[in-house]
């Protein structure tokens, strides 16, 4: 049996925890209600920038874990069922307990989470998912030098150039797109294929993460006048946000987790990490329960504000994890994974029988 990489599982947990921090500071109303010239504002933004690598880390994980694993369509079936479970359940709860926030067509949107873009990351991931076999085929056809050139080209075009030239010239939608996830997939895959070749230690990786964060933070607050764009490097495809994600990824990939209790906690919480995202960013919860919910934190002292944000994020993370662990138990009892595997086999047999039976003769003709 393949040995579990607890450092990578820990990164899954850390990444989603950082996502929650981003949402508390942003959509929760903290940053918008702090005086822009105060030290508290600078401290809050340091926390924001440190957490900005979260989505990139999660996408890097996709390439890392998928490049060598067998591709199964059943995975997207299970993932889709997980998403619909939460969209439908949340819609039903709000229908009966808070009907005033319901919009027409809520149940249709709940049943069509991809096309209704209930969750941008899920929609982008589904788009990328069906290309994974072809991405892997491309990766496996390249030698190491060619793969490096490919990644360097993608980073220069979709990160460096996209950041420095105004406008969304390559249509990456600020990183909220399938195309940016594919770039990160390639980088994560490269780290998997070369994991035994890296010589840099954990402290070097941690230093790289901190330096990347501090560069973005320092640039934001350079006193260069009102026309200066301090947010130039604040974005998912920013070179320094990307590098902070890469260094945090590499740091966690080098961790050797020991002890039964840490391993047990990581093993329990890691599978529920995506559920944390689905629950707390559900549109109904997002608008009704999280929007500007943490404005009061802005009146706190700097140390208290940071502590409140970190503790609140931990509480939200743990509460959502407990809910998703219950969902995982329910799916296991209902044998959802086996059902998805059966559906994949059935669809495969249908395709082979009716669509591909004359494939060879068609090529010869």
C-alpha positions in Angstrom: 0.0 0.0 0.0 1.3 3.5 -0.9 2.5 5.4 2.2 0.5 8.4 3.1 2.2 11.8 2.8 1.0 13.6 5.9 2.9 16.8 4.9 0.8 17.1 1.8 -2.4 16.3 3.7 -1.4 19.0 6.2 -1.0 21.5 3.3 -4.6 20.7 2.2 -5.7 21.7 5.7 -3.6 24.8 5.9 -4.7 25.9 2.4 -8.3 25.8 3.3 -7.8 27.4 6.6 -6.1 30.3 4.8 -9.1 30.5 2.4 -11.3 31.0 5.4 -9.0 33.8 6.7 -9.2 35.5 3.3 -13.0 35.5 3.4 -13.2 36.8 7.0 -10.9 39.7 6.1 -12.5 40.5 2.8 -16.1 39.5 2.5 -16.5 39.6 6.3 -15.9 43.3 6.2 -12.7 43.6 8.3 -10.4 45.3 5.8 -13.0 47.7 4.4 -13.6 49.1 7.9 -10.1 49.8 9.0 -8.5 53.2 8.5 -6.1 53.0 5.5 -3.3 54.9 7.2 -3.2 52.9 10.4 -0.7 50.3 11.5 -3.7 48.0 12.1 -4.6 48.2 8.4 -1.0 47.3 7.5 -1.1 44.3 9.9 -4.4 43.1 8.5 -3.1 43.3 5.0 0.0 41.4 6.0 -2.3 38.6 7.1 -4.4 38.9 3.9 -1.3 38.6 1.7 0.1 35.7 3.6 -3.2 33.9 3.1 -3.5 34.8 -0.6 -1.5 31.8 -1.7 -4.2 29.4 -0.4 -6.1 28.7 -3.7 -2.8 28.3 -5.6 -1.6 25.8 -3.1 -4.8 23.8 -3.4 -4.5 23.8 -7.2 -0.9 22.7 -7.0 -2.1 19.7 -5.0 -4.2 18.6 -8.0 -1.2 18.3 -10.2 0.9 16.7 -7.5 -1.6 13.9 -6.7 -3.0 13.3 -10.2 0.0 13.1 -12.5 0.9 9.6 -11.4 -2.5 8.3 -10.2 -5.0 6.4 -12.4 -7.6 8.7 -13.9 -11.2 7.8 -13.0 -14.3 9.6 -14.1 -16.0 8.3 -10.9 -14.0 10.9 -9.0 -15.9 13.8 -10.6 -19.2 12.0 -10.0 -18.5 11.7 -6.3 -17.3 15.3 -6.2 -20.4 16.5 -8.0 -22.6 14.6 -5.6 -20.8 16.2 -2.7 -21.4 19.7 -4.1 -25.1 19.0 -4.9 -25.5 17.5 -1.4 -24.6 20.8 0.2 -26.3 23.1 -2.4 -29.6 21.2 -2.1 -29.4 20.7 1.7 -28.6 24.4 2.3 -31.4 25.5 -0.1 -33.9 23.3 1.7 -32.8 24.7 5.1 -33.1 28.3 4.0 -36.4 27.6 2.3 -38.0 26.7 5.5 -36.1 28.8 8.1 -35.2 31.9 6.1 -37.4 32.1 3.0 -37.0 35.8 2.6 -33.5 35.4 1.2 -34.5 32.9 -1.4 -34.3 33.9 -5.0 -36.4 32.4 -7.9 -34.8 29.3 -9.4 -32.8 28.5 -6.3 -33.5 24.7 -6.5 -32.5 24.6 -10.2 -29.2 26.4 -9.4 -28.7 23.9 -6.5 -29.0 21.0 -8.9 -26.7 22.6 -11.5 -23.7 23.8 -9.5 -21.3 23.8 -12.5 -23.4 25.8 -15.0 -24.8 28.1 -12.4 -21.3 28.7 -11.1 -22.3 28.3 -7.5 -18.7 27.8 -6.7 -16.1 29.3 -9.1 -13.3 26.9 -8.1 -15.5 23.8 -8.6 -16.7 25.0 -12.0 -13.1 25.7 -13.1 -11.9 22.4 -11.7 -14.6 20.5 -13.6 -13.5 22.2 -16.8 -9.9 21.1 -16.1 -10.7 17.6 -14.9 -11.7 16.2 -18.2 -8.4 17.4 -19.7 -6.3 15.6 -17.0 -5.6 12.5 -19.1 -4.4 14.7 -21.9 -2.3 16.9 -19.6 -0.7 13.8 -18.2 0.0 12.4 -21.6 1.7 15.7 -22.6 3.7 15.7 -19.4 4.8 12.1 -19.9 5.9 12.8 -23.5 8.3 15.6 -22.4 11.8 15.2 -21.1 12.8 17.1 -18.0 14.3 20.0 -19.9 11.2 20.4 -22.1 8.9 20.3 -19.1 10.9 23.1 -17.4 10.7 25.2 -20.6 6.9 24.6 -20.7 6.4 25.7 -17.1 8.7 28.7 -17.5 6.8 29.8 -20.5 3.4 29.4 -18.7 4.7 31.4 -15.7 6.1 34.2 -17.8 3.0 34.5 -20.0 0.2 33.9 -17.5 1.9 35.3 -14.3 4.6 37.8 -15.1 3.3 39.4 -18.3 -0.3 39.1 -17.1 0.6 41.0 -13.9 2.8 43.7 -15.4 0.6 44.6 -18.4 -2.8 46.3 -17.5 -5.9 44.4 -18.5 -6.8 40.8 -18.7 -4.9 40.3 -21.9 -4.8 36.4 -21.7 -8.3 36.1 -20.2 -7.3 34.5 -17.0 -10.1 36.3 -15.1 -7.8 37.2 -12.2 -6.9 33.6 -11.7 -10.5 32.6 -11.2 -10.4 30.3 -14.3 -9.7 26.8 -15.6 -6.7 28.2 -17.5 -4.9 29.3 -14.3 -5.7 25.9 -12.6 -4.1 24.2 -15.6 -0.9 26.2 -15.2 -0.8 25.3 -11.5 -1.5 21.6 -12.4 1.6 21.5 -14.5 3.7 23.0 -11.7 2.3 20.6 -9.1 3.0 17.7 -11.5 6.6 18.8 -11.9 7.1 18.8 -8.1 5.7 15.3 -8.0 8.0 14.0 -10.7 11.1 15.6 -9.3 10.4 15.3 -5.5 13.5 13.0 -5.0 15.8 15.5 -6.7 15.2 18.6 -4.5 18.0 19.4 -2.1 16.7 22.6 -0.5 15.7 22.3 3.2 12.6 23.3 5.1 14.1 26.5 6.4 15.0 27.6 2.9 11.4 27.0 1.7 9.9 28.8 4.7 12.2 31.8 4.1 11.2 31.9 0.5 7.5 32.0 1.5 8.1 34.8 4.0 10.2 36.9 1.6 7.5 36.5 -1.1 4.8 37.7 1.2 6.9 40.6 2.5 7.7 41.8 -1.0 4.0 42.0 -1.9 3.2 43.7 1.4 6.1 46.2 1.2 5.2 47.1 -2.4 1.6 47.7 -1.5 2.5 50.3 1.1 5.3 52.2 -0.8 4.6 55.9 -0.4 4.5 56.8 -4.1 1.4 58.9 -4.4 -2.3 58.3 -5.2 -1.7 57.1 -8.8 0.6 54.3 -7.6 -1.0 50.8 -7.9 0.0 49.2 -4.6 -2.2 46.2 -5.5 -0.2 45.3 -8.6 1.1 42.1 -7.0 -2.0 41.2 -5.0 -3.7 38.5 -7.1 -3.7 34.8 -7.7 -1.5 35.0 -10.8 0.9 37.5 -9.3 4.5 36.1 -9.5 5.1 36.7 -5.8 1.8 35.2 -4.7 2.6 32.2 -7.0 6.1 31.9 -5.4 4.7 32.1 -1.9 2.4 29.2 -2.8 5.3 27.2 -4.3 7.5 27.7 -1.3 4.7 26.8 1.2 4.0 23.7 -0.9 7.7 22.7 -0.9 7.9 23.4 2.8 5.0 21.1 3.6 6.2 18.4 1.1 9.4 18.1 3.2 7.6 17.8 6.5 7.9 14.5 8.3 4.9 14.2 10.6 5.5 12.0 13.6 3.3 11.0 16.5 -0.1 9.2 16.5 -2.2 12.2 17.5 -1.0 14.6 14.8 -1.3 11.9 12.2 -4.8 11.0 13.3 -5.9 14.6 13.3 -4.5 15.2 9.8 -5.9 12.0 8.5 -9.4 13.0 9.8 -9.4 16.6 8.7 -7.7 16.5 5.3 -10.6 14.7 3.5 -13.0 17.2 4.8 -11.1 20.3 3.6 -13.1 20.7 0.4 -16.3 20.4 2.4 -15.1 23.5 4.4 -15.1 25.4 1.2 -18.4 24.2 0.0 -20.2 24.9 3.3 -19.0 28.4 4.2 -19.0 29.8 0.6 -22.4 28.4 -0.2 -24.2 31.5 -1.8 -27.0 31.5 0.8 -24.6 31.2 3.7 -22.2 33.6 2.1 -24.8 36.4 1.7 -26.9 35.8 4.8 -24.4 34.8 7.4 -20.9 35.9 6.4 -21.3 39.2 4.5 -19.9 42.0 6.8 -20.3 39.7 9.8 -16.9 40.6 11.3 -17.0 44.4 10.9 -16.7 44.8 14.6 -13.2 43.2 14.6 -12.0 46.4 12.9 -12.4 48.3 16.1 -10.1 46.0 18.1 -6.4 46.6 18.8 -4.0 45.2 16.3 -3.0 42.1 18.3 -6.6 41.4 19.2 -7.8 41.8 15.6 -5.2 39.3 14.4 -6.1 36.9 17.1 -9.9 37.2 16.5 -9.4 36.5 12.8 -7.2 33.5 13.4 -9.5 32.0 16.1 -12.7 32.7 14.1 -11.2 31.0 11.0 -10.3 28.0 13.2 -13.8 27.8 14.6 -15.4 28.1 11.1 -13.0 25.5 9.8 -13.6 23.0 12.6 -17.4 23.5 12.5 -17.5 22.9 8.7 -15.1 19.9 9.0 -17.4 18.2 11.6 -20.3 18.7 9.2 -18.4 17.2 6.3 -17.1 14.3 8.3 -20.8 13.4 9.0 -21.4 13.7 5.2 -18.4 11.5 4.5 -19.8 8.9 6.9 -23.2 9.1 5.2 -21.7 8.7 1.7 -19.7 5.7 3.0 -22.8 4.1 4.4 -24.7 4.7 1.1 -21.7 3.3 -0.8 -21.5 6.4 -3.0 -18.0 5.6 -4.2 -19.0 2.2 -5.3 -22.0 3.6 -7.1 -19.8 6.1 -8.9 -17.5 3.3 -9.9 -20.4 1.3 -11.3 -21.7 4.3 -13.2 -18.3 4.8 -14.7 -18.1 1.2 -15.9 -21.6 1.3 -17.3 -20.9 4.5 -19.3 -17.6 3.1 -20.5 -19.3 -0.1 -21.8 -22.0 2.0 -23.5 -19.4 4.2 -25.2 -17.3 1.2 -26.3 -20.4 -0.6 -27.7 -22.0 2.2 -29.6 -19.4 4.8 -30.3 -16.0 3.2 -30.7 -16.7 -0.2 -32.2 -15.9 1.0 -35.7 -13.0 3.2 -34.7 -10.2 1.3 -36.3 -12.0 1.0 -39.7 -12.8 4.7 -39.5 -9.1 5.5 -39.1 -8.2 3.3 -42.0 -10.7 4.9 -44.3 
